[in-house]
Amino acid sequence: MLRRTATAYAFTAVLTLGLSGCGGVTVSQETVEKTVSQRLEAQVGQKPDKIECPGDLSAKVGETMTCTLTAGSDELGVNVQVTEVDGTDVKFDIQVDEQ
């Protein structure tokens, strides 16, 4: 089970962009899920059981999505927001809900 604190976990991730089939620049759903899981594990020392995101993340500053973190019987929202796009790199903030 994921350890909790009184504050939500927040951190920034940097990913390489890919191209979606529709011609838009995106970060794949799989890459976002993997990166969120890895960053959370590095932050709190435990890997979540599962991270599920609703789809690819558009590489546009301000773009957001909400993923679901599962740890044991707990499910928490994970808010992802693109903060910077520089060439093929995209930075996004990740905020895990407290409850």
C-alpha positions as CSV (number, residue, x, y, z in Angstrom):
1,M,0.0,0.0,0.0
2,L,1.3,3.5,-0.9
3,R,2.4,5.6,2.0
4,R,0.4,8.8,2.4
5,T,1.3,12.2,3.9
6,A,-0.7,15.2,4.6
7,T,0.3,16.9,1.4
8,A,-0.1,15.7,-2.2
9,Y,3.0,14.6,-4.2
10,A,4.0,16.9,-6.9
11,F,6.9,16.7,-9.4
12,T,7.9,17.4,-12.9
13,A,8.7,14.9,-15.6
14,V,10.5,15.3,-18.9
15,L,9.6,13.1,-21.9
16,T,10.4,12.8,-25.5
17,L,7.6,13.5,-27.9
18,G,6.0,11.2,-30.4
19,L,3.7,11.8,-33.3
20,S,0.1,10.7,-33.1
21,G,-1.7,9.2,-36.1
22,C,-3.8,12.4,-36.4
23,G,-0.7,14.5,-37.1
24,G,-0.6,16.2,-33.6
25,V,2.4,16.0,-31.3
26,T,1.7,13.8,-28.3
27,V,3.2,11.9,-25.4
28,S,1.8,8.3,-25.6
29,Q,-0.5,7.1,-22.9
30,E,1.9,4.3,-22.1
31,T,4.8,6.7,-21.7
32,V,2.9,9.0,-19.4
33,E,1.7,6.0,-17.3
34,K,5.3,4.6,-17.1
35,T,6.8,8.0,-16.2
36,V,4.2,8.8,-13.6
37,S,4.8,5.4,-12.0
38,Q,8.6,5.8,-12.0
39,R,8.6,9.4,-10.7
40,L,6.2,8.4,-7.9
41,E,8.3,5.5,-6.9
42,A,11.4,7.7,-6.8
43,Q,9.5,10.3,-4.7
44,V,8.0,8.1,-2.1
45,G,10.0,4.8,-2.3
46,Q,7.1,2.7,-3.4
47,K,5.8,1.9,-6.9
48,P,2.0,2.1,-7.3
49,D,0.2,-1.1,-8.3
50,K,-1.1,0.7,-11.4
51,I,-1.3,4.0,-13.2
52,E,-4.1,4.4,-15.8
53,C,-4.4,7.5,-18.1
54,P,-7.3,8.1,-20.5
55,G,-5.2,8.5,-23.6
56,D,-2.2,10.3,-25.1
57,L,-1.2,13.7,-23.7
58,S,-1.2,16.5,-26.2
59,A,2.1,18.4,-26.1
60,K,0.7,21.9,-25.7
61,V,1.5,24.1,-22.7
62,G,-1.4,24.1,-20.3
63,E,-2.8,20.8,-21.6
64,T,-4.1,18.6,-18.7
65,M,-5.4,15.1,-18.1
66,T,-6.4,13.1,-15.0
67,C,-5.0,9.6,-14.5
68,T,-5.8,7.1,-11.8
69,L,-3.3,5.7,-9.3
70,T,-4.1,2.3,-7.7
71,A,-2.3,1.2,-4.6
72,G,-3.8,-1.7,-2.8
73,S,-7.5,-0.8,-2.3
74,D,-6.8,2.9,-2.7
75,E,-7.5,4.9,-5.9
76,L,-6.3,8.4,-6.2
77,G,-6.4,11.0,-9.0
78,V,-3.2,12.1,-10.6
79,N,-3.4,15.4,-12.4
80,V,-0.9,15.9,-15.3
81,Q,-0.3,19.3,-16.8
82,V,2.1,20.2,-19.6
83,T,4.3,23.1,-18.5
84,E,6.9,23.4,-21.3
85,V,7.6,22.1,-24.7
86,D,11.1,22.5,-26.2
87,G,11.7,20.7,-29.5
88,T,11.2,17.0,-28.8
89,D,11.1,17.4,-25.0
90,V,7.9,18.0,-23.0
91,K,7.8,18.8,-19.3
92,F,4.8,18.2,-17.2
93,D,3.9,18.6,-13.6
94,I,2.3,15.7,-11.8
95,Q,0.0,16.2,-8.7
96,V,-1.4,13.3,-6.8
97,D,-4.7,14.0,-4.9
98,E,-4.6,13.7,-1.2
99,Q,-7.7,11.5,-1.0
